[in-house]
Amino acid sequence: MNNNDRINLIHRISEIEGLSDKERSALLGLLRESKTYGLVWEDKPEAVEERLRDELPVLTEVKERALISKDKDAPNHILIEGDNLEALTTLAYTHAGRIDVIYIDPPYNTGNKDFVYNDSFVDKEDSYRHSKWLSFMSRRLKIAKQLLSDKGVIFISIDDNEQAQLKLLCDEVFGEGNFIENIIWQKKFSRSNDATYFSSMHDHILCYVKSTEKNIGWEIGLLNRTEDIPKGYSNPDNDYRGPWTSVILSAKSGSDSLLYKIITPSGRECYPPSGRYWSCSKETFDKWRKENRIWFGKDGNGTPRRKTFLSEVQDGLRPNSILFQSEAGNNQEARQELKNIFNGEGTFDNPKPIKLLKLILTISNSKKATILDFFAGSGTTLHATMQLNAEDGGHRQCILVTNNENGICENVTYERNKRVIQGYTTPKGEHVAGLTNNNLRYYRTGFVSRNRSVQNMRRLVNLSTDMLCIKEDLYTEQPTFCGERAYKGIFRYFDDGQKQMLVIYREEAIDRLVELIYGMDVKGKIKIYVFSPSEDPWEDSFEDVSDKVELCALPAAIYNAYHRILPKKKDVVVLPEADAPVTNEKENQTDGMLNFTDEGDEA
């Protein structure tokens, strides 16, 4: 449909009799939303998306699974058990614009029981096979884009079954101008002679960034040089600075001062070639010659050339668009890595090798990156993160998300990385030391009704504390605040010596807490999350300590973050009269000692 046809159709819809304004508006909206170019598919509803129309996801920590290092500076890694659409929704609150690297290895939709949609495998005969997969990926990639920082980059593994469709989808989601590369990874080291046609030896890894704008967007990381000397570099004079190459010392243009005479070591007088000039001044040439940066050939009689040392050029190599298995590992290597960790047992189909993920993280170019993998599978991304940190002194943090289908989250993803942190013994009896300088926390998704009754609002705030800890990267809870005992139903206090956070569940406690804060000597502002029935975090009440606190009203901040990504809600707003009232009047004012022992446990 061309633009003129579209305009004519809009006029015809406007003139149709018998349509209500709502129906007419809906038809026009559908017409305006229709695409004129790009990927078009029939959207297939997803059960988890329907659930999110009625309920809001939260994260709850499984305390007994936490692995905490003795090192206070150890990075905090997160493992979330749950549907990744639910988990991504929670991360839209905790990590919007804060993820530096995303790597995902989604189902390839081969039709061989690798892709489950609404609790059923999608096979090759399903006429909506590609539509279901695109609907599934589109919802998740749109949230992923919101999570990326301005310098963020995403890598997506895929094979030929959906590579073409995924490329078009990513062009739409991330912008065609933010496409970086279709990387080819050699996943096998030997051909399969039983293949019907070609022996498939590779997978694709699509790479997109949040922004390519200079000084704002992503900058690629260089790879470490290997023992091999790059082509063109050698060391014929055994220079202590190592291998070098040489460049001519003349230029097409210049001044008469650049036509000076040079005497070679053999005694020959040398001038620039006819019609050319020396490319440096006489003073610079003399300096370079003194530093042994001029090469006259092995016999000392050649035209001078300037030496450029390998050690003085770029610190690393730009990655190639083809990653060979010799540098990035292969599928068989990945399977063996898992068998070594699980004492010879095969636990997961088609894991990715540690080498590949370490290479991707190196290319991602930040030793302090926050990394996300929301198709975590066997947990290679976290394993590679911890290993790379140990090798280069980085402080990368990793967030993994996976469901627990067939116990994969508990028995594979978590168990693998638990063994990596604590150490393990291979089937050959070799002990592998643990990467103990890491914290790993385990979370499950939970839900609160989207109906905005006061009861549900309070419940959402009460259940959001673990999310706040993730958001602030602050987990050290204190039993008291300025000598006042904390109760989980009233307020909780977190302080790790560098950051402080108060979570206030009962607005009646504000006056007393303000008194305590007023007398505090704080180095930085205390982050305060406080329950409020509106978007006002009781600023008037905190006016006397405004220089010491940073306020945030809950659950409004969560509602606002979720509103940007959740499907249209079905909620019905329950009037305050149907529940306990919340007002700015503090009828339940305490006696100043916060003795709400009947409202919650001690923190």
Residue pairs with C-beta under 8 A, 6 or more apart in sequence:
1 9
1 34
1 36
6 31
9 31
10 28
10 31
13 19
13 24
13 27
13 28
13 31
14 24
14 28
16 24
19 27
38 168
38 171
38 172
39 134
39 165
39 168
39 169
39 172
41 130
41 131
41 134
41 135
42 128
42 131
43 131
43 135
44 117
44 128
44 131
44 132
44 135
45 135
46 85
46 117
46 118
46 135
46 136
46 139
47 118
47 119
48 83
48 85
48 86
49 85
49 139
49 567
50 567
51 86
51 447
52 85
52 86
52 89
52 566
52 567
53 450
53 566
53 567
53 568
53 569
53 570
54 449
54 450
54 569
54 570
54 571
55 447
55 448
55 449
55 450
56 89
56 447
56 448
56 449
56 450
56 460
56 558
56 562
56 566
57 82
57 86
57 87
57 89
57 90
57 445
57 446
57 447
58 90
58 445
58 446
58 447
58 448
58 460
58 463
58 464
58 466
58 467
59 80
59 87
59 90
59 443
59 444
59 445
59 446
59 466
59 467
59 470
60 443
60 444
60 445
60 446
60 463
60 466
61 441
61 442
61 443
61 466
61 469
62 81
62 442
62 443
62 444
65 414
65 441
65 442
66 439
66 440
66 441
66 442
67 418
67 421
67 422
67 438
67 439
67 440
67 441
68 439
69 436
69 437
69 438
69 439
70 436
71 436
71 437
72 496
72 497
73 395
74 437
74 438
74 439
75 389
75 395
75 396
75 397
75 398
75 437
75 438
75 439
76 397
76 439
76 441
76 473
76 475
77 382
77 385
77 386
77 397
77 398
77 399
77 400
77 417
77 438
77 439
77 440
77 441
78 397
78 398
78 399
78 400
78 440
78 441
78 443
78 470
79 376
79 379
79 382
79 399
79 400
79 401
79 402
79 409
79 413
79 414
79 417
79 440
79 441
79 442
79 443
80 87
80 90
80 399
80 400
80 401
80 402
80 443
80 444
80 445
81 402
81 403
81 404
81 409
81 410
81 442
81 443
81 444
81 445
82 401
82 403
82 404
82 443
82 444
82 445
83 403
83 445
84 140
84 374
84 375
84 401
84 402
84 403
85 139
85 140
85 143
86 445
87 374
87 401
87 445
88 140
88 143
88 144
88 147
88 374
88 401
88 565
89 143
89 562
89 565
89 566
90 445
90 467
91 99
91 143
91 147
91 372
91 399
92 143
92 146
92 147
92 561
92 562
92 564
92 565
93 467
93 471
93 557
93 558
93 561
93 562
94 467
94 470
94 471
95 147
95 370
95 372
95 399
95 470
95 471
96 146
96 147
96 561
97 146
97 147
97 148
97 149
97 150
98 147
98 149
98 370
99 144
99 147
99 148
99 149
99 152
99 370
99 371
99 372
99 399
100 148
100 149
100 151
100 152
100 153
100 364
100 366
100 369
100 370
100 371
101 152
101 153
101 154
101 155
101 360
101 361
101 364
101 366
101 369
101 370
101 371
101 372
102 144
102 147
102 148
102 152
102 153
102 154
102 155
102 371
102 372
102 373
102 374
103 154
103 155
103 156
103 157
103 357
103 360
103 361
103 371
103 372
103 373
103 381
104 144
104 154
104 155
104 156
104 157
104 373
104 374
104 375
105 156
105 157
105 352
105 373
105 375
105 377
106 137
106 156
106 157
106 158
106 375
107 114
107 115
107 116
107 133
107 375
108 114
108 115
108 158
108 159
108 161
108 162
109 115
109 122
109 129
109 130
109 133
109 161
109 162
110 159
110 161
111 122
111 123
111 124
111 125
111 126
111 129
111 161
112 123
112 124
113 121
113 123
115 121
115 122
115 132
115 133
115 136
116 122
116 405
117 132
117 133
117 136
122 129
122 132
122 133
123 129
126 132
130 162
130 165
133 162
133 165
134 165
134 169
137 166
137 169
138 169
138 173
140 374
141 169
141 170
141 173
141 174
142 173
142 565
143 565
144 154
144 372
144 374
145 173
145 174
145 210
146 564
146 565
147 372
148 154
148 209
148 210
149 210
149 370
150 210
150 211
150 216
150 217
151 209
151 210
151 211
151 216
151 217
151 218
151 219
151 366
152 209
152 210
152 218
153 180
153 207
153 208
153 209
153 210
153 218
153 364
154 174
154 207
154 208
154 209
155 183
155 205
155 206
155 207
155 360
156 166
156 170
156 205
156 206
156 207
156 208
157 185
157 203
157 204
157 205
157 352
158 166
158 203
158 204
158 205
158 206
159 200
159 203
159 204
160 200
160 204
163 182
163 204
163 206
166 206
167 179
167 182
167 206
170 179
170 206
170 208
171 179
174 208
174 209
174 210
175 208
177 212
178 208
178 209
178 210
178 211
178 212
179 206
179 207
179 208
180 207
180 208
180 209
180 212
180 218
180 220
181 206
181 207
181 321
182 204
182 205
182 206
182 207
182 321
183 204
183 205
183 206
183 207
183 321
183 322
183 323
184 202
184 203
184 204
184 205
184 321
184 322
184 323
185 202
185 203
185 204
185 205
185 323
185 328
185 356
186 201
186 202
186 322
186 323
186 324
186 325
186 328
186 330
187 201
187 202
187 203
187 325
187 330
187 331
188 199
188 200
188 201
188 325
188 330
188 331
188 332
189 325
189 330
189 332
191 199
191 201
192 199
192 200
193 199
205 323
205 360
209 217
209 218
210 217
210 218
211 217
211 218
212 218
218 365
219 365
220 318
220 319
220 363
220 365
221 316
221 362
221 363
221 364
221 365
221 366
222 314
222 315
222 316
222 317
222 318
222 319
223 316
223 317
223 318
223 319
223 359
223 362
223 363
224 316
224 317
224 362
225 310
225 316
225 317
229 243
229 310
230 310
230 317
232 245
233 243
233 244
233 245
233 310
234 243
234 244
234 245
235 242
235 243
235 244
236 298
237 292
237 295
239 292
239 307
239 309
241 309
241 311
241 312
242 309
242 310
242 311
243 309
243 310
244 307
244 308
244 309
244 310
245 307
245 308
245 310
246 295
246 305
246 306
246 307
246 308
247 305
247 306
247 308
248 279
248 303
248 305
249 278
249 279
249 280
249 285
249 294
249 303
249 304
249 305
249 306
250 272
250 273
250 276
250 277
250 278
250 279
251 258
251 276
251 277
251 278
251 279
252 275
252 276
252 277
253 277
254 276
254 277
254 278
254 279
255 277
257 281
257 282
258 272
258 277
258 278
258 279
258 280
258 281
259 271
259 272
259 277
259 278
260 278
260 282
260 285
261 269
261 270
261 271
262 269
262 270
262 271
262 278
262 285
262 304
263 269
263 270
264 270
264 296
264 300
264 301
264 302
264 304
265 296
265 300
265 301
266 296
266 299
266 300
266 301
268 301
270 303
270 304
272 278
273 303
278 285
280 288
280 306
285 294
285 304
288 294
288 306
292 307
293 306
293 307
294 304
294 305
294 306
294 307
295 302
295 304
295 305
295 306
295 307
296 302
296 303
296 304
296 305
319 359
319 363
323 356
323 359
325 333
327 355
327 359
328 353
328 355
328 356
328 359
329 352
329 353
329 354
329 355
329 356
330 353
331 350
331 351
331 353
333 353
333 355
334 350
334 351
334 352
334 353
334 354
334 356
334 380
335 346
335 351
337 351
337 353
337 354
338 346
338 347
338 348
338 351
338 378
338 416
339 345
339 346
339 427
340 424
340 426
340 427
340 432
341 416
341 419
341 420
341 424
342 415
342 416
342 419
343 424
343 425
343 426
343 427
344 427
347 378
347 411
347 412
347 416
348 377
348 378
348 408
348 412
351 377
351 378
351 380
352 377
352 378
352 380
353 380
354 380
354 383
354 384
354 387
357 380
357 381
357 383
357 384
357 385
358 384
358 387
358 388
361 369
361 371
361 384
361 385
361 388
361 396
362 388
364 371
366 396
367 389
367 392
367 393
367 394
367 395
367 396
368 394
368 395
368 396
369 394
369 396
369 397
370 396
370 397
370 398
370 399
371 381
371 385
371 396
371 397
371 398
371 399
372 398
372 399
372 401
373 381
373 382
373 398
373 399
373 400
373 401
374 400
374 401
374 402
375 401
375 402
376 382
376 400
376 401
376 402
376 409
376 413
377 402
377 408
377 412
377 413
378 412
378 413
378 416
379 400
379 402
379 412
379 413
379 414
379 416
379 417
381 398
381 400
382 398
382 400
382 417
382 440
383 416
383 417
383 420
385 396
385 397
385 398
386 398
386 417
386 420
386 421
386 435
386 438
387 420
387 435
388 394
388 396
389 395
389 396
389 435
389 437
389 438
390 435
390 437
397 473
400 413
402 408
402 409
402 413
403 409
404 410
414 440
414 442
417 440
418 440
419 434
420 434
420 435
421 434
421 435
421 436
421 438
421 440
422 434
422 436
423 431
423 432
423 433
423 434
423 436
424 431
424 432
424 434
425 431
425 432
426 432
441 475
443 466
443 470
446 463
448 456
448 459
448 460
448 463
449 456
449 571
450 456
450 569
450 570
450 571
451 571
451 572
451 573
451 574
452 559
452 571
452 573
452 574
453 574
453 578
453 579
454 533
454 574
454 576
454 579
454 580
454 581
454 582
455 579
455 580
456 574
457 531
457 533
457 555
457 582
458 505
458 531
460 554
460 555
460 558
461 505
461 529
461 531
461 554
461 555
462 489
462 505
464 554
464 555
464 558
465 492
465 503
467 558
468 501
468 503
468 529
469 475
469 494
469 501
472 494
472 499
472 501
472 527
473 499
474 494
474 496
474 499
474 501
475 494
475 496
476 494
476 495
476 496
476 497
477 492
477 493
477 494
477 603
478 486
478 493
478 494
478 495
478 603
479 485
479 486
479 602
479 603
480 486
480 493
481 491
481 493
481 502
481 513
481 516
482 516
482 517
482 519
482 520
483 516
484 512
484 513
484 516
484 593
484 594
485 594
485 602
485 603
486 492
486 493
486 602
486 603
487 594
487 596
487 597
487 599
487 600
487 601
487 602
487 603
488 505
488 600
488 601
488 602
488 603
489 505
489 506
489 596
489 599
489 600
489 601
490 504
490 505
490 506
490 509
490 594
490 596
490 599
490 600
491 502
491 503
491 504
491 505
491 506
491 509
491 513
491 594
491 603
492 502
492 503
492 505
492 603
493 500
493 501
493 502
493 503
493 603
494 500
494 501
494 502
494 503
495 501
499 524
499 527
500 522
500 524
500 526
500 527
501 526
501 527
501 528
501 529
502 513
502 526
502 527
502 528
502 529
502 530
503 528
503 529
503 530
504 510
504 513
504 528
504 529
504 530
504 531
505 531
505 600
506 531
506 588
506 596
506 599
507 530
507 531
507 532
507 538
507 582
507 586
508 586
508 588
508 589
508 590
509 590
509 594
509 596
510 530
510 538
510 541
510 542
510 586
511 541
511 586
511 589
511 590
512 590
512 592
512 593
512 594
514 541
514 542
514 544
514 545
515 592
517 526
517 545
517 548
517 549
518 544
518 545
520 548
522 548
525 547
525 548
525 549
525 550
526 548
526 549
526 550
527 549
527 550
527 552
528 537
528 542
528 549
528 550
528 551
528 552
529 552
529 554
529 557
530 537
530 538
530 551
530 552
530 553
530 554
531 553
531 554
531 555
532 538
532 553
532 554
532 556
533 576
533 582
533 583
534 553
534 556
535 553
535 556
536 553
537 551
537 552
537 553
538 551
538 553
538 584
539 546
539 551
542 549
542 551
576 582
590 596
